[in-house]
Amino acid sequence: MTAGRPAGRGGPPGDGGPPGPRRAAPGKRRLGRKVALAGTLGVALAAFGLANTAPERVLQAEFARQRWLAGADVRVVEVAGHRWSVLEAGAVDKPLLVLVHGFVGSKENWLPLMRELQRDYRLVAPDLPGWGDSERLDGTDYGPVAQTERLAEFLRTLPGRPALLVGHSMGGQLVGLLAARHPGLVDRIALMSSAGVTFEENAFANAVLAGGNPYEVTSKAELKRFLGTVFADPPFVPWPVDEALVRRRRADVEFEQRVLDAIGRGPEALLLEGELGLIAAPALLLWCRDDRVIDVSAAETFRKGLRDSRTVLLSGCGHMPLMAQPKQVAEAFTAFLR
């Protein structure tokens, strides 16, 4: 028999290497498994407890993940008497695109599109005053005219004039008014599913004109209904993100109603339609054919009133092309800017 290490050690006999690990006794192995299981269970329970007690943190973590994918950072600025929270992405030497969110929206709505555009453009997406993480002041007017003037002040703080100023829904209403009233601040505009003009009646418009808020969310059931209204194919929102979204929207019910009074049924609601002829900037009109919020017929109202416009119609994206079809929207912007 060849000389070597005693049986029971690791390694081939006679290899001259260090001794291998000893096997733990059965009782110690069982204790180790119990400790590992308890540790794993403790981590899981801690994660469950965090999600159950602080769903907003889970939502913020998801926003952080999306910012990382889009190469975006958050900046805070003071403009027009408000603190603004602003997303920025892309190289500073690229053409500048400014992205303005819609009613009940936020800067995070743009992240899927920013992911598509960040290689070729400098992107700036603010939370409008009163919305998202930007400041809201008691007793302040957040209707379309006041917000348009704040947006104009914000644009003046940027290092250069945007190659394209983009507005979605309510944001399109503001962008249109700004282009009419401050033509020196814009080169081109994109109005996406934009408010501010007349269109063929639909259930959403009738509910607004009757004094309601079809977007109101105070429960998970209403969140599901809201998503079914704005998306042709509503995304699945897992727990506890759905709870965080409901809490946010529930806290904003009164504010949403006041803003909707101004943008949807007050004396400023259709100001833009009367000022379309003042807009000299070329305009891209981008809609989804199946928009159940602002009917696609609004695109024709804009086309008839604008001096220079191009229309792009998509399918299957409801009222949210920026999130439902970001690649197609990015392609439309690039083609328009050529």
C-alpha positions in Angstrom: 0.0 0.0 0.0 1.4 3.4 -0.9 2.2 5.7 1.9 -0.1 8.8 2.2 -2.4 10.7 4.5 -4.8 8.9 6.7 -8.1 7.9 5.3 -10.9 10.4 5.7 -8.9 13.5 4.5 -9.5 15.3 1.1 -7.2 14.9 -1.9 -5.7 11.9 -3.6 -3.5 9.6 -1.5 0.2 10.6 -1.4 -0.3 14.1 -3.1 1.5 15.9 -0.4 -1.1 18.6 -0.3 -2.8 20.2 2.7 -5.4 18.3 4.6 -9.0 18.6 3.4 -12.0 19.8 5.4 -13.4 17.6 8.1 -17.0 16.6 7.9 -19.3 18.1 10.5 -21.0 15.8 12.9 -24.7 15.2 12.1 -25.9 17.3 15.1 -23.8 20.3 14.0 -25.0 20.0 10.4 -28.6 20.1 11.6 -27.9 23.2 13.8 -26.1 24.9 10.8 -29.1 24.3 8.5 -31.5 25.7 11.2 -29.3 28.8 11.6 -29.1 29.4 7.8 -32.9 28.9 7.5 -33.6 31.2 10.3 -31.4 33.9 8.7 -33.1 33.5 5.3 -36.5 33.7 7.0 -35.4 36.7 8.9 -34.3 38.5 5.7 -37.6 37.6 4.0 -39.7 38.8 6.9 -37.7 42.0 7.1 -38.3 42.6 3.4 -42.0 41.8 3.8 -42.2 44.2 6.8 -40.5 47.0 4.9 -42.8 46.5 1.9 -45.8 46.3 4.1 -45.0 49.4 6.2 -43.2 51.5 3.6 -44.5 50.8 0.1 -43.2 54.2 -1.0 -39.7 53.0 -0.5 -40.3 50.1 -2.9 -41.8 52.5 -5.5 -38.7 54.8 -5.1 -36.4 51.8 -5.6 -38.2 50.9 -8.8 -37.8 54.5 -10.0 -34.1 54.3 -9.2 -33.8 51.1 -11.2 -35.5 52.8 -14.2 -33.3 55.9 -13.8 -30.2 53.6 -13.9 -31.4 52.0 -17.1 -32.0 55.4 -18.7 -28.7 56.8 -17.5 -30.7 59.6 -15.7 -30.0 61.7 -12.6 -32.2 63.9 -10.5 -31.4 67.6 -10.1 -33.3 70.2 -7.9 -33.6 73.8 -9.0 -35.4 76.9 -7.8 -37.4 78.6 -10.6 -40.6 80.8 -10.6 -40.9 80.7 -6.8 -40.9 76.9 -6.7 -38.5 74.0 -6.1 -38.4 71.8 -9.2 -37.3 68.2 -9.3 -35.8 67.5 -12.7 -34.6 64.3 -14.5 -31.6 64.7 -16.8 -29.9 62.2 -19.1 -27.6 62.2 -22.1 -24.5 64.1 -23.1 -24.5 67.8 -22.7 -23.2 68.4 -26.2 -26.2 66.6 -27.8 -29.4 68.3 -29.1 -31.6 69.3 -26.1 -35.1 67.8 -25.7 -37.3 69.0 -22.9 -40.2 66.6 -21.9 -43.3 68.0 -20.1 -45.6 65.4 -18.4 -49.4 65.4 -18.3 -52.2 65.6 -15.8 -51.6 63.3 -12.7 -48.3 62.5 -14.4 -44.6 62.9 -13.3 -41.1 63.1 -14.7 -40.9 59.3 -14.2 -43.4 58.8 -17.0 -40.6 59.7 -19.4 -38.1 57.1 -18.3 -38.9 54.4 -20.8 -38.6 57.0 -23.6 -35.4 58.5 -22.1 -33.9 55.1 -22.2 -34.4 55.0 -26.0 -33.2 58.6 -26.6 -30.3 59.1 -24.2 -27.5 58.1 -26.6 -28.4 60.8 -29.1 -29.9 63.7 -27.1 -29.6 65.7 -24.0 -32.9 65.1 -22.1 -34.5 67.2 -19.4 -37.8 66.1 -17.8 -39.1 68.2 -14.9 -41.9 67.6 -12.5 -44.1 70.6 -13.1 -44.7 72.8 -10.0 -47.4 71.1 -7.8 -46.8 67.7 -9.2 -44.5 64.8 -8.4 -41.5 65.8 -6.3 -41.7 69.5 -7.1 -43.0 72.0 -4.7 -46.7 72.8 -4.2 -47.7 76.0 -2.5 -51.1 76.5 -0.8 -53.4 79.0 -2.5 -51.4 79.0 -5.8 -52.8 78.8 -9.3 -51.7 75.7 -11.1 -53.9 76.2 -14.2 -52.6 76.2 -17.8 -51.8 79.9 -18.1 -49.9 80.2 -14.8 -48.0 76.9 -15.4 -47.1 78.0 -19.0 -45.4 81.1 -17.5 -43.5 79.0 -15.0 -42.4 76.6 -17.8 -41.2 79.6 -19.8 -39.1 80.7 -16.8 -37.7 77.2 -16.5 -36.7 77.1 -20.2 -34.8 80.4 -19.7 -32.6 78.8 -17.1 -31.4 76.1 -19.5 -28.0 76.5 -21.2 -29.6 76.6 -24.7 -32.9 76.6 -26.5 -34.4 73.1 -26.9 -34.2 71.5 -30.3 -37.6 70.0 -29.4 -40.1 70.9 -26.6 -42.4 67.9 -26.0 -45.7 68.0 -24.1 -47.9 65.0 -23.3 -51.7 65.6 -22.5 -51.8 68.6 -20.2 -48.1 69.1 -20.9 -49.0 69.5 -24.6 -51.5 72.2 -23.7 -48.8 74.1 -21.9 -46.2 73.6 -24.7 -48.7 74.8 -27.2 -49.5 78.0 -25.2 -45.8 78.6 -24.6 -45.0 78.3 -28.3 -47.8 80.8 -29.1 -46.9 83.3 -26.4 -43.1 82.9 -26.2 -42.0 81.9 -29.7 -38.4 82.8 -29.1 -38.0 80.0 -26.6 -38.7 77.1 -29.0 -37.5 75.8 -32.3 -39.9 72.9 -32.7 -42.6 71.3 -30.6 -44.2 67.9 -30.3 -47.8 67.6 -29.0 -48.5 64.1 -27.8 -52.1 63.2 -27.0 -52.5 66.9 -26.2 -55.2 68.7 -24.3 -56.4 72.2 -25.1 -58.6 71.8 -28.2 -62.1 70.3 -29.0 -62.5 66.7 -30.2 -65.2 64.2 -30.7 -67.2 63.4 -27.6 -66.2 60.3 -25.6 -67.0 59.0 -22.1 -63.9 60.6 -20.6 -64.8 64.1 -21.9 -68.4 63.8 -20.9 -67.4 62.9 -17.3 -65.0 65.9 -17.1 -67.6 68.3 -18.5 -70.1 66.9 -15.9 -67.7 68.0 -13.1 -66.1 64.6 -12.3 -62.5 63.4 -12.4 -62.4 60.1 -14.4 -58.8 59.8 -13.3 -59.6 59.8 -9.5 -57.8 57.0 -7.6 -58.5 56.3 -4.0 -58.4 52.4 -4.0 -56.7 49.6 -5.9 -59.9 49.0 -7.8 -59.8 52.6 -9.0 -56.1 52.3 -9.9 -57.0 49.3 -12.1 -59.8 51.2 -13.8 -57.5 54.2 -14.3 -54.8 52.1 -15.9 -57.4 50.5 -18.1 -58.5 54.0 -19.3 -55.1 55.3 -20.2 -53.4 52.1 -21.6 -54.7 50.0 -24.4 -52.9 47.0 -22.7 -52.7 47.9 -19.0 -49.5 47.0 -17.2 -49.4 44.7 -14.2 -48.6 46.7 -11.1 -47.4 44.4 -8.3 -47.9 44.8 -4.6 -46.7 46.9 -2.8 -46.1 49.3 -5.7 -49.8 49.5 -6.3 -50.4 50.5 -2.7 -47.8 53.3 -3.0 -49.4 54.6 -6.1 -52.9 54.6 -4.5 -51.6 56.4 -1.4 -50.0 59.1 -3.6 -53.2 59.6 -5.7 -55.5 59.5 -2.7 -53.5 62.4 -1.1 -53.9 64.4 -4.3 -57.7 64.0 -4.9 -58.5 67.7 -4.1 -55.6 69.1 -6.0 -56.4 67.0 -9.0 -60.0 68.3 -9.0 -58.9 71.9 -8.8 -56.4 71.5 -11.7 -59.0 69.6 -13.8 -61.4 72.5 -13.3 -58.8 74.7 -15.0 -57.5 72.6 -17.7 -60.6 70.7 -18.7 -63.7 72.8 -18.1 -62.8 76.4 -17.0 -62.3 79.5 -19.1 -58.6 78.5 -19.9 -59.5 75.0 -21.1 -59.7 75.9 -24.8 -57.4 79.0 -24.9 -54.9 77.1 -26.9 -57.3 76.3 -29.8 -57.8 80.0 -30.3 -54.1 80.7 -30.4 -52.9 77.9 -32.7 -52.5 80.3 -35.6 -49.8 82.2 -33.5 -47.5 79.2 -33.3 -44.7 79.5 -35.9 -42.7 76.5 -34.7 -43.0 73.3 -36.7 -45.1 70.9 -34.7 -45.2 67.1 -34.5 -48.7 65.8 -33.6 -48.4 62.3 -32.2 -51.4 60.3 -31.2 -52.6 56.7 -30.7 -55.7 55.8 -32.7 -57.2 54.1 -29.7 -56.8 57.0 -27.2 -59.9 56.9 -24.9 -58.9 60.1 -23.1 -58.3 62.7 -25.8 -59.8 61.3 -28.9 -57.6 61.1 -32.0 -59.9 63.7 -33.7 -58.0 66.3 -31.6 -55.0 65.8 -33.9 -57.1 67.0 -36.8 -58.2 70.1 -34.8 -54.6 70.9 -34.2 -53.6 70.3 -37.8 -56.3 72.7 -39.1 -55.2 75.4 -36.8 -51.4 75.1 -37.0 -49.3 76.7 -39.7 -46.8 73.8 -40.0 -47.4 70.4 -38.7 -46.8 66.7 -39.3 -49.1 64.0 -37.9 -47.9 60.5 -36.7 -50.6 58.0 -35.7 -49.8 54.8 -33.7 -52.0 51.9 -32.7 -52.3 49.9 -29.5 -50.9 52.5 -27.0 -54.0 54.3 -25.7 -53.3 57.7 -24.1 -49.7 56.7 -23.1 -47.5 56.3 -26.2 -44.5 57.6 -24.3 -44.7 54.5 -22.0 -46.5 51.9 -24.1 -44.4 52.4 -27.4 -41.3 54.3 -26.5 -39.3 53.0 -29.4 -41.8 54.1 -32.0 -42.1 57.5 -30.3 -38.3 57.9 -30.3 -38.2 57.1 -34.0 -40.9 59.7 -34.7 -38.9 62.4 -32.8 -35.7 61.5 -34.6 -37.4 61.6 -38.0 -39.1 65.0 -37.2 -35.7 66.5 -36.2 -33.9 65.5 -39.4 
